[in-house]
Amino acid sequence: MSENIRVGLIGYGYASKTFHAPLVAGTPGMELAAITSSDETKVRADWPAVPVVTEPKHLFNDPNIDLIVIPTPNDTHFPLAKAALEAGKHVVVDKPFTVTLSQARELDALARSLGRLLSVFHNRRWDSDFLTVKALLNEGTLG
């Protein structure tokens, strides 16, 4: 792997535009290396220097991409994550991870067998209900 973790982002919808691209670009040690999108103009408006490709396979086949982020429609999570893992990439999948337990187990087993990291993006720690639970745990009311 290079000095920075080079990230390929699949799709440029709301989650990518609002969360994933800014988080990757703003994290020291990470680099937004490429984005898959059918609308290059939309990506260029926000990320003029980031390469745009039309198909996820271009990210999977790029030896300079270390990590694939998958914030796509739920039913695409499994096939995209599987293809990324099989291409030797580390993978972050937006919630929900998969649509079936068997798919989740298959991806977990595949990632383990290949020595790849596989994670679910579920950033809810600043939502009021999660903050309330955290406060209750800290107070000793729960836990």
C-alpha positions as CSV (number, residue, x, y, z in Angstrom):
1,M,0.0,0.0,0.0
2,S,1.2,3.6,-0.6
3,E,1.9,6.1,2.1
4,N,-1.7,7.3,1.9
5,I,-4.7,5.0,1.7
6,R,-6.0,5.6,-1.8
7,V,-9.8,5.4,-1.8
8,G,-12.1,4.6,-4.7
9,L,-15.7,5.8,-4.2
10,I,-18.5,4.0,-6.0
11,G,-21.2,6.5,-7.0
12,Y,-21.7,10.1,-6.3
13,G,-25.2,10.4,-4.8
14,Y,-26.2,12.0,-1.5
15,A,-24.2,9.8,0.8
16,S,-21.0,10.1,-1.3
17,K,-21.4,13.9,-1.8
18,T,-22.4,14.7,1.8
19,F,-20.4,12.1,3.9
20,H,-18.0,9.8,2.2
21,A,-16.0,12.1,-0.1
22,P,-15.6,14.9,2.5
23,L,-14.6,12.4,5.2
24,V,-12.1,10.7,3.0
25,A,-10.6,13.9,1.7
26,G,-10.5,15.5,5.2
27,T,-8.8,12.5,6.9
28,P,-5.0,12.6,7.2
29,G,-3.5,9.6,5.5
30,M,-6.4,9.1,3.1
31,E,-6.7,10.2,-0.4
32,L,-9.8,10.4,-2.6
33,A,-8.2,8.7,-5.6
34,A,-11.2,8.1,-8.0
35,I,-15.0,8.3,-8.1
36,T,-17.3,6.2,-10.2
37,S,-20.2,8.2,-11.6
38,S,-22.4,8.5,-14.6
39,D,-22.4,12.3,-14.1
40,E,-18.9,13.5,-14.4
41,T,-20.0,17.2,-14.3
42,K,-21.5,16.7,-10.9
43,V,-18.3,15.2,-9.5
44,R,-16.1,17.8,-11.2
45,A,-18.1,20.6,-9.6
46,D,-16.9,19.4,-6.1
47,W,-13.7,17.5,-6.9
48,P,-12.1,18.9,-10.1
49,A,-8.8,17.0,-9.5
50,V,-10.2,13.6,-8.8
51,P,-10.4,11.1,-11.7
52,V,-13.9,10.0,-12.6
53,V,-14.6,6.6,-14.1
54,T,-17.8,5.2,-15.4
55,E,-17.8,1.6,-14.0
56,P,-16.8,0.1,-10.6
57,K,-14.6,-2.4,-12.5
58,H,-12.2,0.4,-13.3
59,L,-11.6,0.9,-9.5
60,F,-11.3,-2.8,-8.9
61,N,-8.7,-3.1,-11.6
62,D,-6.7,-0.1,-10.6
63,P,-3.6,-1.3,-8.7
64,N,-3.3,2.1,-7.1
65,I,-6.6,1.9,-5.3
66,D,-6.4,0.4,-1.8
67,L,-9.9,0.8,-0.4
68,I,-13.3,0.8,-2.0
69,V,-16.2,2.6,-0.4
70,I,-19.7,1.4,-1.4
71,P,-22.5,3.9,-0.7
72,T,-24.8,2.5,-3.4
73,P,-28.4,1.1,-3.4
74,N,-28.8,-1.7,-0.8
75,D,-29.2,-4.5,-3.3
76,T,-25.9,-3.7,-4.9
77,H,-23.8,-3.9,-1.7
78,F,-23.2,-7.6,-1.9
79,P,-22.1,-8.0,-5.5
80,L,-19.9,-4.8,-5.4
81,A,-18.3,-5.7,-2.1
82,K,-17.6,-9.3,-3.3
83,A,-16.1,-8.0,-6.5
84,A,-13.9,-5.5,-4.7
85,L,-12.7,-8.1,-2.2
86,E,-11.9,-10.6,-5.0
87,A,-9.9,-7.8,-6.7
88,G,-7.8,-7.6,-3.5
89,K,-9.3,-4.3,-2.2
90,H,-10.2,-3.4,1.4
91,V,-13.9,-2.5,1.6
92,V,-16.2,-0.1,3.5
93,V,-19.9,-0.7,2.8
94,D,-22.6,1.8,3.7
95,K,-25.5,0.5,5.9
96,P,-27.2,-1.8,5.6
97,F,-24.3,-4.1,5.1
98,T,-26.2,-6.6,3.0
99,V,-29.8,-7.5,2.5
100,T,-29.5,-11.1,3.8
101,L,-27.5,-12.7,6.6
102,S,-26.1,-15.3,4.3
103,Q,-24.6,-12.5,2.1
104,A,-23.1,-10.9,5.2
105,R,-21.6,-14.2,6.3
106,E,-20.2,-14.9,2.8
107,L,-18.5,-11.5,2.6
108,D,-17.1,-11.9,6.1
109,A,-15.6,-15.3,5.2
110,L,-14.2,-14.0,1.9
111,A,-12.6,-11.0,3.5
112,R,-11.0,-13.2,6.2
113,S,-9.8,-15.7,3.7
114,L,-8.2,-12.9,1.6
115,G,-6.8,-11.0,4.5
116,R,-8.7,-7.9,3.6
117,L,-10.4,-5.4,5.9
118,L,-14.2,-5.2,5.6
119,S,-16.3,-2.7,7.5
120,V,-19.8,-1.2,7.6
121,F,-20.2,2.6,7.6
122,H,-22.9,3.4,10.2
123,N,-22.1,6.9,11.5
124,R,-24.8,7.6,14.0
125,R,-22.7,8.6,17.0
126,W,-23.9,12.2,17.0
127,D,-27.6,11.5,16.7
128,S,-29.5,12.5,19.8
129,D,-30.8,9.0,20.6
130,F,-27.2,7.6,20.6
131,L,-25.9,10.5,22.6
132,T,-28.7,9.8,25.2
133,V,-27.7,6.1,25.5
134,K,-24.1,7.1,25.8
135,A,-24.9,9.6,28.6
136,L,-27.0,6.9,30.4
137,L,-24.1,4.5,30.2
138,N,-21.6,7.1,31.5
139,E,-24.0,7.9,34.4
140,G,-24.3,4.2,35.3
141,T,-28.0,4.1,34.7
142,L,-27.5,1.5,32.0
143,G,-24.8,-1.1,31.6
